[in-house]
Amino acid sequence: MPATASRRKQLTQRLSELDQRLREIEGELDAPHSRDWDEAAVEREGEEVLEGIGAAGMAEVARIKAALKRMDDGEYGICVKCGDEIAGERLDLLPATPFCHSCAA
C-alpha cells in the first residue's frame, strides 16, 4: 500500500533525525563542567533541560519503533486498544500513533 510505504519512509527519516539529536544531547551532557560555580550551576540547569528533551526523544523513538514493528506485522493502522481502523487523516498527522481517535481521547 503506497500510504504505508510513505509513512514508513517518514517514520524512518524521523528516527534518523532523533538518533542524531540524541547523540548530540549525549555529547553535551558528557562535556566537562566549568570550574566557576555560577557557570557550573547554569550548565547543570541546562543539563536538566537536555535530559528532559532526551527523555522525550527516547519516548518518541520507542513509539516509532513500535509503529514500524506493527507495519512489519501487518497490523499498522489498526487501533491496538479496540481493533478498529485508524483514520488515514489521523495517521497522516501522527504516523506512529497506535490508537484511533476514540481510544486516544
Rosetta blueprint (number, residue, H / E / L):
1 M L
2 P H
3 A H
4 T H
5 A H
6 S H
7 R H
8 R H
9 K H
10 Q H
11 L H
12 T H
13 Q H
14 R H
15 L H
16 S H
17 E H
18 L H
19 D H
20 Q H
21 R H
22 L H
23 R H
24 E H
25 I H
26 E H
27 G H
28 E H
29 L H
30 D H
31 A L
32 P L
33 H L
34 S L
35 R L
36 D L
37 W H
38 D H
39 E H
40 A H
41 A H
42 V H
43 E H
44 R H
45 E H
46 G H
47 E H
48 E H
49 V H
50 L H
51 E H
52 G H
53 I H
54 G H
55 A H
56 A H
57 G H
58 M H
59 A H
60 E H
61 V H
62 A H
63 R H
64 I H
65 K H
66 A H
67 A H
68 L H
69 K H
70 R H
71 M H
72 D H
73 D L
74 G L
75 E L
76 Y L
77 G L
78 I E
79 C L
80 V L
81 K L
82 C L
83 G L
84 D L
85 E E
86 I L
87 A L
88 G H
89 E H
90 R H
91 L H
92 D H
93 L H
94 L L
95 P L
96 A L
97 T L
98 P L
99 F L
100 C L
101 H H
102 S H
103 C H
104 A H
105 A L
